[in-house]
Amino acid sequence: MKLIRFGEPGREKPGLLLPDNTRIDASAFGRDYDEGFFETGGLTALAAWAKSHAADAHRVDASVRLGSCVARPSKIICIGLNFRDHAAESGAELPKEPVVFFKATTALCGPNDDVIIPRNSQKTDWEVELALVIGKRASYVDEANARDYVAGYALHNDYSERAFQLERGGQWVKGKSADTFAPLGPFLATPDEIADAGKLDMWLNVNGEKRQKSNTGNLIFGVATLVSYLSQFMTLLPGDVISTGTPGGVGLGMKPPQYLKPGDVVTLGIAGLGEQKQTARAF
């Protein structure tokens, strides 16, 4: 299945994207895609509902705004420097263990919403990433069983304000958490939709010019490793988002560095997970 959420910000409704790209309203199913939904077998129940009701469900016009494909989770966990080329362009050594940081859940937004350049920002940057959503409570999970805890996969743009992140002291979260800095979607694809999450082409353009092009096969730490690793340090709750890291080609790594300015258009995609488009706008 491909799960979508649609409607005005803060008033999104649950829906589904059908194989023919038709969008349907799943409000009659009665559950938003939140922690409770994933924790209580919502995916299985939703699949059964869709089998019986998809043909008759209300169609959602393609012009209707899409929101984040999951409702606000308990946490967004991000992995830094998880591609060799990105570590190199950042001037960092390859990590011996995953580099972990958090992103405020208030940064979540729709896949095609404007990205708002924060007040006093001079270095707002882009990062195409594969995200996964946890499907059941995970604590001290073995890597061999880690994929059993994944509810699905989504496209994520891990926007970053580099000065806030790297020049203001403290942790990276300050540069990662501005409103609109976590567009997620357009849909959440359940694992049966993705043959191999470790072999997905990914790309990002700015104003039509290629900035990032890679494949999830180049991740240093893959999906199963990350789920298992993180579960050794914290309980992962259903609906939690893990963003797995970005390849080379970010603005920080360009010579000279280039960052977003109002009016810039960012487009990105991952094979099997759709595409996003954001227009940069000043706060």
Kinemage of the C-alpha trace (Angstrom):
@kinemage 1
@onewidth
@group {chain A} dominant
@subgroup {mainchain}
@vectorlist {calphas} color= white
{ca met a 1} P 0.000 0.000 0.000
{ca lys a 2} L 0.877 3.639 -0.391
{ca leu a 3} L -0.434 5.802 2.438
{ca ile a 4} L -1.092 9.508 1.944
{ca arg a 5} L -2.478 12.309 4.085
{ca phe a 6} L -4.200 15.204 2.373
{ca gly a 7} L -5.847 18.524 3.127
{ca glu a 8} L -5.018 21.816 4.809
{ca pro a 9} L -2.092 21.982 7.232
{ca gly a 10} L -3.162 20.676 10.623
{ca arg a 11} L -6.389 19.235 9.195
{ca glu a 12} L -5.061 16.408 7.053
{ca lys a 13} L -7.137 13.298 6.430
{ca pro a 14} L -5.851 9.774 5.796
{ca gly a 15} L -5.933 8.383 2.285
{ca leu a 16} L -4.415 5.892 -0.100
{ca leu a 17} L -2.664 6.134 -3.443
{ca leu a 18} L -3.933 3.295 -5.612
{ca pro a 19} L -1.806 1.436 -8.192
{ca asp a 20} L -3.338 3.527 -11.009
{ca asn a 21} L -2.253 6.712 -9.121
{ca thr a 22} L -5.822 7.490 -8.076
{ca arg a 23} L -6.021 9.080 -4.634
{ca ile a 24} L -8.833 7.956 -2.336
{ca asp a 25} L -10.130 9.263 0.982
{ca ala a 26} L -9.696 6.688 3.764
{ca ser a 27} L -11.407 8.784 6.446
{ca ala a 28} L -14.162 6.181 6.675
{ca phe a 29} L -11.543 3.750 7.951
{ca gly a 30} L -11.525 5.960 11.035
{ca arg a 31} L -7.834 6.225 11.897
{ca asp a 32} L -5.091 8.739 11.171
{ca tyr a 33} L -1.603 7.402 10.531
{ca asp a 34} L -0.179 7.989 13.983
{ca glu a 35} L 1.457 5.982 16.758
{ca gly a 36} L -1.790 4.299 17.762
{ca phe a 37} L -2.524 3.297 14.188
{ca phe a 38} L 0.782 1.499 13.714
{ca glu a 39} L 0.840 0.039 17.234
{ca thr a 40} L -2.556 -1.685 16.973
{ca gly a 41} L -2.248 -3.396 13.603
{ca gly a 42} L -3.557 -0.476 11.602
{ca leu a 43} L -1.760 -1.460 8.413
{ca thr a 44} L -3.390 -4.891 8.350
{ca ala a 45} L -6.819 -3.441 9.110
{ca leu a 46} L -6.367 -0.706 6.505
{ca ala a 47} L -5.453 -3.279 3.841
{ca ala a 48} L -8.631 -5.205 4.622
{ca trp a 49} L -10.703 -2.004 4.487
{ca ala a 50} L -9.162 -1.027 1.148
{ca lys a 51} L -9.898 -4.428 -0.359
{ca ser a 52} L -13.592 -3.964 0.413
{ca his a 53} L -14.017 -0.217 -0.018
{ca ala a 54} L -11.366 1.230 -2.358
{ca ala a 55} L -13.597 0.959 -5.422
{ca asp a 56} L -16.346 3.011 -3.796
{ca ala a 57} L -14.254 5.430 -1.727
{ca his a 58} L -14.337 9.151 -2.461
{ca arg a 59} L -11.710 10.198 -5.012
{ca val a 60} L -9.320 12.986 -4.025
{ca asp a 61} L -8.384 15.407 -6.770
{ca ala a 62} L -4.705 15.610 -7.649
{ca ser a 63} L -4.798 19.359 -6.964
{ca val a 64} L -5.465 18.807 -3.241
{ca arg a 65} L -2.455 19.447 -1.003
{ca leu a 66} L -0.591 16.450 0.420
{ca gly a 67} L 0.622 16.603 3.996
{ca ser a 68} L 3.321 14.577 5.710
{ca cys a 69} L 2.529 10.924 5.046
{ca val a 70} L 2.524 10.189 8.787
{ca ala a 71} L 1.005 12.213 11.601
{ca arg a 72} L 3.436 13.820 14.003
{ca pro a 73} L 5.563 10.981 15.472
{ca ser a 74} L 7.151 10.823 18.890
{ca lys a 75} L 10.544 11.493 17.306
{ca ile a 76} L 12.438 12.044 14.080
{ca ile a 77} L 15.864 10.426 14.320
{ca cys a 78} L 18.452 11.326 11.699
{ca ile a 79} L 21.763 9.760 10.745
{ca gly a 80} L 24.654 12.012 9.763
{ca leu a 81} L 27.598 11.362 7.453
{ca asn a 82} L 26.159 8.038 6.269
{ca phe a 83} L 27.500 8.311 2.698
{ca arg a 84} L 31.241 8.316 2.094
{ca asp a 85} L 31.101 11.162 -0.426
{ca his a 86} L 29.071 13.364 1.920
{ca ala a 87} L 31.479 12.724 4.791
{ca ala a 88} L 34.348 13.684 2.483
{ca glu a 89} L 32.726 16.911 1.261
{ca ser a 90} L 31.969 17.826 4.882
{ca gly a 91} L 35.617 17.357 5.849
{ca ala a 92} L 34.704 14.633 8.325
{ca glu a 93} L 36.181 11.219 8.975
{ca leu a 94} L 34.084 8.188 8.127
{ca pro a 95} L 32.056 7.301 11.218
{ca lys a 96} L 32.867 4.079 13.030
{ca glu a 97} L 29.323 4.037 14.400
{ca pro a 98} L 26.199 5.841 13.179
{ca val a 99} L 26.147 9.581 13.902
{ca val a 100} L 22.768 10.208 15.541
{ca phe a 101} L 20.862 13.466 15.964
{ca phe a 102} L 17.250 14.526 16.327
{ca lys a 103} L 15.008 16.771 14.298
{ca ala a 104} L 12.041 18.494 15.943
{ca thr a 105} L 8.727 16.945 14.910
{ca thr a 106} L 7.356 20.461 14.309
{ca ala a 107} L 9.597 20.543 11.218
{ca leu a 108} L 7.308 18.033 9.459
{ca cys a 109} L 5.387 19.325 6.462
{ca gly a 110} L 3.970 18.227 3.149
{ca pro a 111} L 6.180 17.100 0.272
{ca asn a 112} L 5.363 20.106 -1.907
{ca asp a 113} L 5.010 22.824 0.739
{ca asp a 114} L 7.269 25.865 0.517
{ca val a 115} L 10.503 25.598 2.466
{ca ile a 116} L 10.763 28.636 4.730
{ca ile a 117} L 14.274 30.060 5.053
{ca pro a 118} L 14.548 30.841 8.786
{ca arg a 119} L 15.010 34.320 10.168
{ca asn a 120} L 18.712 35.314 10.064
{ca ser a 121} L 19.588 32.318 7.891
{ca gln a 122} L 22.368 32.605 5.320
{ca lys a 123} L 23.114 28.893 4.825
{ca thr a 124} L 19.931 26.887 4.295
{ca asp a 125} L 20.905 23.614 2.592
{ca trp a 126} L 19.226 20.544 1.049
{ca glu a 127} L 19.611 16.795 1.687
{ca val a 128} L 17.689 14.055 -0.131
{ca glu a 129} L 17.246 11.041 2.156
{ca leu a 130} L 15.535 7.693 2.487
{ca ala a 131} L 13.343 7.640 5.589
{ca leu a 132} L 11.728 4.655 7.238
{ca val a 133} L 8.839 4.500 9.673
{ca ile a 134} L 8.785 2.125 12.632
{ca gly a 135} L 5.792 -0.214 12.745
{ca lys a 136} L 6.011 -1.671 16.243
{ca arg a 137} L 7.778 -0.970 19.518
{ca ala a 138} L 11.462 -1.808 19.172
{ca ser a 139} L 13.957 -2.249 21.995
{ca tyr a 140} L 17.220 -4.219 21.797
{ca val a 141} L 16.383 -5.590 18.360
{ca asp a 142} L 18.746 -8.002 16.620
{ca glu a 143} L 19.866 -6.900 13.186
{ca ala a 144} L 18.601 -10.151 11.676
{ca asn a 145} L 15.056 -9.259 12.750
{ca ala a 146} L 15.240 -5.489 12.341
{ca arg a 147} L 13.277 -5.247 9.092
{ca asp a 148} L 10.286 -6.824 10.825
{ca tyr a 149} L 9.939 -3.519 12.690
{ca val a 150} L 9.696 -1.354 9.569
{ca ala a 151} L 6.189 -0.201 8.593
{ca gly a 152} L 7.334 1.445 5.387
{ca tyr a 153} L 9.587 3.859 3.543
{ca ala a 154} L 9.281 7.484 2.429
{ca leu a 155} L 11.178 10.277 0.706
{ca his a 156} L 12.560 12.967 3.046
{ca asn a 157} L 14.402 16.236 2.450
{ca asp a 158} L 16.489 16.841 5.577
{ca tyr a 159} L 16.825 20.618 5.261
{ca ser a 160} L 19.645 22.120 7.303
{ca glu a 161} L 20.766 25.605 8.284
{ca arg a 162} L 24.532 25.104 8.300
{ca ala a 163} L 25.477 28.140 10.379
{ca phe a 164} L 22.966 27.187 13.073
{ca gln a 165} L 24.150 23.577 12.854
{ca leu a 166} L 27.923 24.017 12.786
{ca glu a 167} L 28.831 27.536 13.907
{ca arg a 168} L 26.609 28.228 16.896
{ca gly a 169} L 27.884 25.576 19.311
{ca gly a 170} L 25.958 22.709 20.870
{ca gln a 171} L 24.176 20.016 18.935
{ca trp a 172} L 23.111 19.800 15.289
{ca val a 173} L 19.408 19.893 16.179
{ca lys a 174} L 19.414 23.714 16.082
{ca gly a 175} L 20.213 23.681 12.384
{ca lys a 176} L 17.772 20.902 11.550
{ca ser a 177} L 14.510 21.815 13.220
{ca ala a 178} L 13.047 24.946 11.658
{ca asp a 179} L 9.442 24.774 10.499
{ca thr a 180} L 9.169 23.115 7.029
{ca phe a 181} L 12.618 21.498 7.363
{ca ala a 182} L 11.193 17.949 7.170
{ca pro a 183} L 8.958 17.454 4.121
{ca leu a 184} L 7.968 13.766 4.201
{ca gly a 185} L 6.221 11.886 1.407
{ca pro a 186} L 4.375 12.082 -0.945
{ca phe a 187} L 3.430 8.672 0.435
{ca leu a 188} L 4.524 5.971 2.833
{ca ala a 189} L 5.201 2.777 0.885
{ca thr a 190} L 4.777 -0.450 2.816
{ca pro a 191} L 7.685 -2.897 2.466
{ca asp a 192} L 5.871 -5.049 -0.087
{ca glu a 193} L 5.985 -2.068 -2.460
{ca ile a 194} L 9.799 -1.845 -2.303
{ca ala a 195} L 11.760 -4.819 -3.599
{ca asp a 196} L 15.008 -3.755 -1.904
{ca ala a 197} L 15.379 -0.568 0.126
{ca gly a 198} L 19.146 -0.949 -0.282
{ca lys a 199} L 19.064 -0.493 -4.061
{ca leu a 200} L 17.089 2.693 -4.708
{ca asp a 201} L 18.291 5.500 -6.971
{ca met a 202} L 17.998 8.948 -5.403
{ca trp a 203} L 18.448 12.472 -6.782
{ca leu a 204} L 17.966 16.155 -6.031
{ca asn a 205} L 17.973 19.217 -8.322
{ca val a 206} L 18.068 22.938 -7.524
{ca asn a 207} L 16.524 25.166 -10.196
{ca gly a 208} L 16.725 22.240 -12.612
{ca glu a 209} L 20.447 21.623 -12.067
{ca lys a 210} L 21.555 18.263 -10.688
{ca arg a 211} L 23.020 18.523 -7.201
{ca gln a 212} L 22.731 15.009 -5.777
{ca lys a 213} L 22.648 11.638 -7.511
{ca ser a 214} L 23.303 8.368 -5.732
{ca asn a 215} L 21.783 5.085 -4.608
{ca thr a 216} L 20.819 3.758 -1.186
{ca gly a 217} L 23.276 0.941 -1.827
{ca asn a 218} L 25.981 3.480 -0.961
{ca leu a 219} L 24.792 3.880 2.627
{ca ile a 220} L 27.540 3.096 5.131
{ca phe a 221} L 24.994 1.799 7.649
{ca gly a 222} L 21.897 0.239 6.083
{ca val a 223} L 18.312 0.023 7.238
{ca ala a 224} L 18.581 -3.109 9.365
{ca thr a 225} L 21.789 -1.928 11.003
{ca leu a 226} L 20.267 1.432 11.901
{ca val a 227} L 17.065 0.021 13.390
{ca ser a 228} L 19.020 -2.442 15.493
{ca tyr a 229} L 21.649 0.116 16.516
{ca leu a 230} L 19.185 2.796 17.582
{ca ser a 231} L 17.116 0.288 19.542
{ca gln a 232} L 20.133 -0.360 21.783
{ca phe a 233} L 19.953 3.232 23.047
{ca met a 234} L 16.242 4.106 23.036
{ca thr a 235} L 12.850 2.539 22.539
{ca leu a 236} L 11.608 3.143 19.023
{ca leu a 237} L 7.871 3.710 19.030
{ca pro a 238} L 5.411 2.930 16.244
{ca gly a 239} L 5.299 5.850 13.826
{ca asp a 240} L 8.813 7.062 14.645
{ca val a 241} L 10.752 8.279 11.613
{ca ile a 242} L 14.389 7.381 10.955
{ca ser a 243} L 16.093 9.358 8.175
{ca thr a 244} L 19.095 7.445 6.947
{ca gly a 245} L 21.452 10.133 5.638
{ca thr a 246} L 22.283 12.041 2.467
{ca pro a 247} L 24.812 11.524 -0.330
{ca gly a 248} L 27.311 14.080 -1.589
{ca gly a 249} L 26.197 17.164 -3.473
{ca val a 250} L 24.876 19.386 -0.706
{ca gly a 251} L 25.413 23.145 -0.848
{ca leu a 252} L 27.944 22.999 1.977
{ca gly a 253} L 30.238 20.822 -0.140
{ca met a 254} L 30.255 23.007 -3.250
{ca lys a 255} L 33.243 25.210 -4.033
{ca pro a 256} L 32.341 27.859 -3.152
{ca pro a 257} L 29.402 26.733 -0.995
{ca gln a 258} L 25.963 27.550 -2.373
{ca tyr a 259} L 22.805 27.865 -0.321
{ca leu a 260} L 19.140 28.447 -0.984
{ca lys a 261} L 17.731 31.897 -1.637
{ca pro a 262} L 14.092 32.967 -1.969
{ca gly a 263} L 12.584 31.746 -5.218
{ca asp a 264} L 14.867 28.731 -5.632
{ca val a 265} L 13.051 25.516 -6.541
{ca val a 266} L 14.183 22.177 -5.120
{ca thr a 267} L 13.001 18.922 -6.701
{ca leu a 268} L 13.962 15.464 -5.493
{ca gly a 269} L 12.993 11.833 -5.658
{ca ile a 270} L 13.773 8.242 -4.783
{ca ala a 271} L 12.872 5.324 -7.048
{ca gly a 272} L 9.581 3.806 -5.905
{ca leu a 273} L 8.941 6.572 -3.369
{ca gly a 274} L 7.812 9.428 -5.584
{ca glu a 275} L 8.994 12.993 -5.910
{ca gln a 276} L 8.842 16.287 -4.019
{ca lys a 277} L 9.024 19.944 -5.023
{ca gln a 278} L 9.672 22.873 -2.705
{ca thr a 279} L 10.017 26.570 -3.441
{ca ala a 280} L 12.227 28.528 -1.047
{ca arg a 281} L 10.574 31.464 0.669
{ca ala a 282} L 11.941 33.947 3.204
{ca phe a 283} L 10.518 33.890 6.715
